[in-house]
Amino acid sequence: MSPAPTQTFTPAQVESHNTEDSCWVVHKSKVYDVTSFVQDHPGGEDYILDHAGQDVTKLMQDELQHLHSEGAYEMLDEFFVGSLDPSSVAQTSSPVKDTGLHKRGSTDLNEKETEAYFKPTDIAADNKNKFLDLSQPLMWQLWNSTYTKAFYLEQVHIPRHLSGPARIFGSPYLEVFTKTPWYMIPIFWLPIIAYNVNRSVQEGLQTEQAATLFVGGMFLWTLAEYVIHRFLFHLDDYLPNSTFWQVAHFLLHGIHHYLPMDRLRLVMPPALAVALAIPINKLIHSALPYAQAYAVFSGLLLGYVLYDMTHYYLHHAKVFKIHFREMKTYHLAHHYKNFEGGYGITSKIWDKVFNTELQL
């Protein structure tokens, strides 16, 4: 439990909180316990842990490396636990390591962007944008809006952050269908995958053949992941200038960019996934004999399940250093720096092929 905010601490006391389990920092003689933020840091926990127990005042004012927004400072207030002992203020300045981050304008997701990214949105201040009121159900507001396409797309790609799920509908009966916990994805899809694998064998495929086509289907998903994300979810330039299409865009993917840390609006609802899977299934069955089609489709579905699990993992978990840390930084740069690139979630393969890779 954090100490009462009225307490004062010596530099030695602050320096002792320099681990992931207890991470404190000092800013302008105020002490902040940022332990709960470490694991969810989009660029990786190392960016904070490198300065755990230190004075970060100069770091946060560095215009070349770590210039911070007002939102970042507002976020700090939530972690305030006390003040530095006045008699020791002059001794608190600690050397600041260069973490290799860059100022705003590059695709590096530096501390300015990451802290603002997780900053709980000031609803009153946000309402001055004359966009959606986050304290009210969003769907009715958007349906009755008169936003231009340009204004809608500008606003929906500015990430907001709430402490809990936003409300989409006023009706609790409709609202329940807008929320999908991550674990519903394997629960719903794994039996369907097993059914398709079984059908491929029943239709006459040997185990080795089915396994080869299954792996081929998984690889095919990596391309489908890229195509769906880029050409369906981000069909921004071709979006008709009408409220109906803004609502459709918002429900399909816009809400994820608007509220990227909403845990219940992150994975794809099964109903929407089924709507996308049906035409893909028909296409595969029209191109291949039944036995091969079942095997390929089952592999593609497993690829999708792994994609959605990876997507959730990148947003909300302490990721492994190998591959996933890089992909977390890469994906959150897509959210926070440049949504017109970096469409790969599980890998950068097709971003490299189609020249949409974000340079971090």
C-alpha positions as CSV (number, residue, x, y, z in Angstrom):
1,M,0.0,0.0,0.0
2,S,1.3,3.5,-0.9
3,P,2.1,5.9,2.0
4,A,-0.2,8.8,2.7
5,P,0.4,11.8,0.4
6,T,1.2,13.9,3.4
7,Q,4.4,12.0,4.1
8,T,7.9,13.2,3.2
9,F,10.8,11.0,2.1
10,T,14.5,11.2,2.0
11,P,16.4,10.5,-1.3
12,A,17.6,7.2,0.2
13,Q,14.0,6.1,0.9
14,V,13.0,6.9,-2.7
15,E,16.1,5.2,-4.2
16,S,15.2,2.0,-2.3
17,H,12.0,1.7,-4.5
18,N,13.8,0.8,-7.7
19,T,12.3,-2.5,-8.7
20,E,9.3,-3.6,-10.7
21,D,7.5,-4.6,-7.5
22,S,8.0,-1.1,-6.0
23,C,8.9,1.7,-8.5
24,W,9.0,5.3,-7.3
25,V,10.2,8.4,-9.1
26,V,10.7,12.0,-8.1
27,H,9.5,15.0,-10.1
28,K,10.0,18.6,-8.9
29,S,10.4,17.4,-5.3
30,K,7.2,15.3,-5.4
31,V,7.3,11.5,-5.0
32,Y,5.3,9.2,-7.2
33,D,4.6,5.5,-6.9
34,V,4.3,4.3,-10.5
35,T,4.5,0.6,-9.8
36,S,1.0,0.0,-11.2
37,F,2.0,1.6,-14.5
38,V,5.2,-0.3,-15.1
39,Q,3.7,-3.5,-16.6
40,D,1.3,-1.6,-18.9
41,H,3.9,0.8,-20.3
42,P,3.5,0.5,-24.1
43,G,7.1,0.8,-24.9
44,G,8.1,-1.8,-22.3
45,E,8.7,-1.6,-18.6
46,D,12.5,-1.0,-19.0
47,Y,11.9,2.6,-19.9
48,I,10.5,3.3,-16.4
49,L,12.7,0.8,-14.5
50,D,15.9,2.5,-15.9
51,H,15.0,5.5,-13.8
52,A,13.3,3.8,-10.8
53,G,14.2,5.5,-7.6
54,Q,15.6,8.6,-9.4
55,D,14.7,12.2,-10.0
56,V,13.2,12.4,-13.5
57,T,12.6,16.2,-13.5
58,K,15.4,16.9,-16.1
59,L,14.5,13.8,-18.1
60,M,10.9,15.0,-18.5
61,Q,12.0,18.5,-19.6
62,D,14.5,17.3,-22.1
63,E,13.2,18.7,-25.4
64,L,15.3,16.4,-27.6
65,Q,14.5,13.1,-25.9
66,H,11.7,13.2,-23.3
67,L,9.6,16.4,-23.7
68,H,6.3,15.6,-22.1
69,S,2.8,16.8,-22.7
70,E,0.5,18.4,-20.1
71,G,-1.4,15.1,-20.1
72,A,1.6,13.2,-18.9
73,Y,2.0,15.6,-15.9
74,E,-1.7,15.2,-15.1
75,M,-1.3,11.5,-15.1
76,L,1.5,11.8,-12.5
77,D,-0.9,13.3,-10.1
78,E,-2.7,9.9,-9.8
79,F,0.5,8.3,-8.5
80,F,1.4,11.0,-6.0
81,V,2.4,9.6,-2.6
82,G,4.3,12.4,-0.9
83,S,7.0,15.0,-1.1
84,L,10.7,14.9,-0.8
85,D,12.2,16.1,2.5
86,P,12.8,19.8,1.9
87,S,16.2,19.6,3.6
88,S,17.4,17.1,1.0
89,V,15.9,18.6,-2.2
90,A,19.2,19.9,-3.4
91,Q,20.7,16.4,-3.3
92,T,18.0,14.5,-5.3
93,S,19.1,15.1,-8.8
94,S,20.3,11.8,-10.3
95,P,22.1,11.2,-13.5
96,V,19.7,10.5,-16.4
97,K,20.4,7.7,-18.8
98,D,19.9,8.2,-22.5
99,T,17.4,5.5,-23.5
100,G,17.7,6.4,-27.2
101,L,14.2,7.8,-27.4
102,H,13.4,10.6,-29.8
103,K,11.2,13.7,-29.8
104,R,7.7,13.7,-31.2
105,G,7.6,13.4,-35.0
106,S,9.4,10.1,-35.3
107,T,7.6,6.7,-35.0
108,D,9.4,5.9,-31.7
109,L,6.9,5.5,-29.0
110,N,8.6,7.6,-26.4
111,E,7.6,8.4,-22.8
112,K,5.7,11.5,-23.9
113,E,3.4,9.4,-26.1
114,T,3.2,6.4,-23.8
115,E,2.3,8.3,-20.7
116,A,-0.3,10.4,-22.5
117,Y,-1.6,7.3,-24.1
118,F,-2.4,5.7,-20.7
119,K,-3.5,9.0,-19.1
120,P,-7.2,8.7,-18.0
121,T,-9.0,11.2,-20.2
122,D,-10.3,14.4,-18.5
123,I,-13.9,14.1,-19.7
124,A,-14.7,17.7,-19.1
125,A,-11.7,18.9,-21.1
126,D,-12.3,16.4,-23.8
127,N,-15.8,17.6,-24.3
128,K,-14.4,20.9,-25.5
129,N,-13.5,19.1,-28.7
130,K,-17.2,18.8,-29.3
131,F,-16.8,15.1,-30.0
132,L,-18.3,12.3,-28.0
133,D,-19.0,12.7,-24.3
134,L,-17.3,9.7,-22.7
135,S,-19.6,9.9,-19.6
136,Q,-22.6,9.1,-21.8
137,P,-23.5,6.2,-24.1
138,L,-21.6,6.7,-27.3
139,M,-23.8,5.2,-30.0
140,W,-26.7,7.5,-29.7
141,Q,-24.4,10.5,-29.7
142,L,-22.6,9.4,-32.9
143,W,-25.9,8.4,-34.6
144,N,-27.3,11.9,-34.0
145,S,-24.1,13.7,-34.8
146,T,-23.3,16.0,-37.8
147,Y,-19.6,15.5,-37.8
148,T,-17.8,15.9,-41.1
149,K,-15.7,12.9,-42.2
150,A,-12.5,14.8,-41.7
151,F,-13.4,15.8,-38.1
152,Y,-14.6,12.3,-37.2
153,L,-11.4,10.6,-38.5
154,E,-9.2,13.2,-36.7
155,Q,-11.0,12.6,-33.4
156,V,-11.4,8.9,-33.5
157,H,-7.6,8.4,-34.0
158,I,-6.8,10.5,-30.9
159,P,-6.6,7.8,-28.1
160,R,-8.6,8.3,-25.0
161,H,-8.3,6.2,-21.8
162,L,-11.0,5.4,-19.2
163,S,-10.4,3.5,-16.0
164,G,-13.2,1.1,-17.1
165,P,-15.1,0.1,-20.2
166,A,-16.9,2.9,-22.0
167,R,-20.7,2.6,-22.5
168,I,-21.9,2.1,-26.1
169,F,-25.6,1.7,-25.6
170,G,-28.0,3.1,-23.0
171,S,-29.8,-0.3,-22.9
172,P,-28.0,-2.8,-20.6
173,Y,-29.5,-5.6,-22.9
174,L,-27.7,-4.2,-25.9
175,E,-24.6,-3.2,-24.0
176,V,-23.8,-6.8,-23.1
177,F,-23.3,-7.7,-26.7
178,T,-20.7,-5.0,-27.2
179,K,-18.3,-6.6,-24.7
180,T,-16.0,-9.6,-25.5
181,P,-13.6,-10.9,-22.9
182,W,-10.4,-12.3,-24.4
183,Y,-11.1,-15.9,-23.3
184,M,-14.3,-16.1,-25.4
185,I,-12.1,-16.3,-28.5
186,P,-10.5,-19.7,-27.9
187,I,-13.7,-21.0,-26.2
188,F,-15.8,-20.1,-29.3
189,W,-13.3,-21.0,-32.1
190,L,-11.3,-24.0,-30.9
191,P,-14.3,-26.4,-31.3
192,I,-14.9,-25.1,-34.8
193,I,-11.2,-25.6,-35.6
194,A,-11.3,-29.2,-34.3
195,Y,-14.4,-29.9,-36.4
196,N,-12.8,-28.7,-39.6
197,V,-9.6,-30.7,-38.9
198,N,-11.7,-33.8,-38.3
199,R,-13.7,-33.2,-41.5
200,S,-10.5,-32.9,-43.5
201,V,-9.4,-36.3,-42.3
202,Q,-12.9,-37.8,-42.9
203,E,-12.8,-36.5,-46.4
204,G,-9.7,-38.6,-47.1
205,L,-6.7,-36.6,-46.3
206,Q,-3.7,-38.3,-44.7
207,T,-2.5,-36.9,-41.4
208,E,0.7,-35.5,-43.0
209,Q,-1.3,-33.9,-45.8
210,A,-3.7,-32.3,-43.4
211,A,-0.9,-31.0,-41.2
212,T,0.9,-29.4,-44.1
213,L,-2.3,-27.7,-45.3
214,F,-3.1,-26.7,-41.8
215,V,0.2,-24.9,-41.5
216,G,-0.4,-23.4,-44.9
217,G,-3.7,-22.0,-43.6
218,M,-2.0,-20.5,-40.6
219,F,0.5,-18.7,-42.9
220,L,-2.4,-17.6,-45.1
221,W,-3.9,-15.9,-42.1
222,T,-0.9,-13.7,-41.7
223,L,-1.8,-12.2,-45.1
224,A,-5.5,-12.1,-44.3
225,E,-4.6,-10.3,-41.0
226,Y,-2.7,-7.6,-43.0
227,V,-5.4,-7.2,-45.7
228,I,-8.3,-7.0,-43.3
229,H,-6.5,-4.5,-41.0
230,R,-5.3,-2.3,-43.8
231,F,-8.1,-2.4,-46.4
232,L,-11.2,-3.0,-44.2
233,F,-10.5,-1.7,-40.7
234,H,-8.6,1.3,-42.1
235,L,-10.7,2.1,-45.1
236,D,-10.6,5.8,-44.0
237,D,-9.9,7.5,-47.3
238,Y,-12.8,5.7,-49.0
239,L,-15.3,6.2,-46.1
240,P,-18.4,8.0,-47.4
241,N,-19.1,11.3,-45.7
242,S,-22.2,10.2,-43.8
243,T,-23.2,9.5,-40.2
244,F,-24.2,5.9,-41.1
245,W,-20.7,5.1,-42.3
246,Q,-19.1,6.8,-39.4
247,V,-21.2,4.6,-37.1
248,A,-20.1,1.5,-39.1
249,H,-16.5,2.5,-39.0
250,F,-16.7,3.2,-35.3
251,L,-18.2,-0.2,-34.4
252,L,-15.9,-2.1,-36.8
253,H,-12.5,-0.6,-35.6
254,G,-12.8,3.0,-34.8
255,I,-13.7,2.4,-31.2
256,H,-10.5,0.5,-30.7
257,H,-8.4,3.4,-31.8
258,Y,-10.6,5.8,-29.8
259,L,-10.3,3.7,-26.6
260,P,-7.3,1.4,-27.3
261,M,-7.0,0.1,-23.7
262,D,-10.7,-0.9,-23.3
263,R,-10.2,-4.5,-22.4
264,L,-13.7,-5.6,-23.4
265,R,-13.5,-4.0,-26.9
266,L,-10.2,-5.3,-28.0
267,V,-10.7,-8.8,-29.4
268,M,-13.2,-9.2,-32.2
269,P,-16.8,-10.2,-31.1
270,P,-17.6,-13.7,-32.4
271,A,-20.6,-12.4,-34.4
272,L,-18.4,-10.0,-36.4
273,A,-15.7,-12.6,-36.8
274,V,-18.3,-15.1,-38.1
275,A,-19.5,-12.5,-40.6
276,L,-15.9,-12.2,-41.9
277,A,-15.2,-15.9,-41.8
278,I,-18.2,-17.0,-43.9
279,P,-17.1,-15.4,-47.2
280,I,-13.5,-16.5,-46.6
281,N,-14.7,-20.0,-46.0
282,K,-16.7,-20.0,-49.2
283,L,-13.8,-18.6,-51.1
284,I,-11.5,-21.4,-49.9
285,H,-14.0,-24.1,-50.6
286,S,-14.6,-22.8,-54.1
287,A,-10.8,-22.8,-54.8
288,L,-9.9,-26.2,-53.2
289,P,-11.4,-29.7,-52.9
290,Y,-13.4,-30.2,-49.7
291,A,-10.8,-32.2,-47.8
292,Q,-8.0,-29.6,-48.5
293,A,-10.4,-26.7,-47.9
294,Y,-11.3,-28.0,-44.4
295,A,-7.6,-28.3,-43.5
296,V,-6.6,-24.9,-44.8
297,F,-9.6,-23.2,-43.2
298,S,-8.9,-24.8,-39.8
299,G,-5.3,-23.5,-40.0
300,L,-6.5,-20.1,-40.9
301,L,-8.9,-20.0,-38.0
302,L,-6.1,-21.0,-35.6
303,G,-4.0,-18.2,-37.0
304,Y,-6.9,-15.8,-36.3
305,V,-7.2,-17.1,-32.7
306,L,-3.5,-16.6,-32.1
307,Y,-3.7,-13.1,-33.7
308,D,-6.5,-12.0,-31.4
309,M,-4.7,-13.4,-28.3
310,T,-1.5,-11.7,-29.4
311,H,-3.4,-8.5,-29.9
312,Y,-4.7,-8.6,-26.4
313,Y,-1.4,-9.7,-25.0
314,L,0.5,-6.8,-26.6
315,H,-1.9,-4.3,-25.1
316,H,-2.3,-5.7,-21.6
317,A,0.5,-8.0,-20.6
318,K,4.1,-7.9,-19.5
319,V,5.4,-9.3,-22.8
320,F,8.4,-11.6,-23.5
321,K,11.5,-9.8,-24.6
322,I,11.9,-12.0,-27.6
323,H,9.8,-10.7,-30.5
324,F,6.8,-9.6,-28.5
325,R,8.4,-6.6,-26.9
326,E,9.3,-5.3,-30.3
327,M,5.8,-6.0,-31.6
328,K,4.2,-4.3,-28.6
329,T,6.2,-1.1,-29.3
330,Y,5.5,-1.5,-33.1
331,H,1.7,-2.0,-32.6
332,L,1.3,0.8,-30.2
333,A,3.2,3.1,-32.5
334,H,0.5,2.3,-35.0
335,H,-2.1,3.5,-32.5
336,Y,-0.3,6.5,-31.2
337,K,2.1,7.7,-33.8
338,N,1.0,6.7,-37.3
339,F,-2.2,4.7,-37.9
340,E,-1.5,4.7,-41.7
341,G,1.2,2.1,-41.3
342,G,2.3,-0.8,-39.1
343,Y,-0.7,-3.1,-39.9
344,G,0.9,-6.3,-38.8
345,I,0.1,-7.5,-35.3
346,T,1.7,-10.9,-35.0
347,S,4.6,-10.0,-37.3
348,K,5.9,-7.3,-39.7
349,I,6.2,-9.7,-42.7
350,W,3.6,-8.1,-44.9
351,D,4.4,-4.6,-43.8
352,K,7.8,-5.2,-45.2
353,V,6.5,-6.7,-48.4
354,F,4.0,-3.9,-49.1
355,N,6.2,-1.1,-47.8
356,T,4.0,0.0,-44.8
357,E,6.5,-0.9,-42.1
358,L,6.9,1.7,-39.4
359,Q,10.6,2.6,-38.8
360,L,11.1,2.6,-35.1
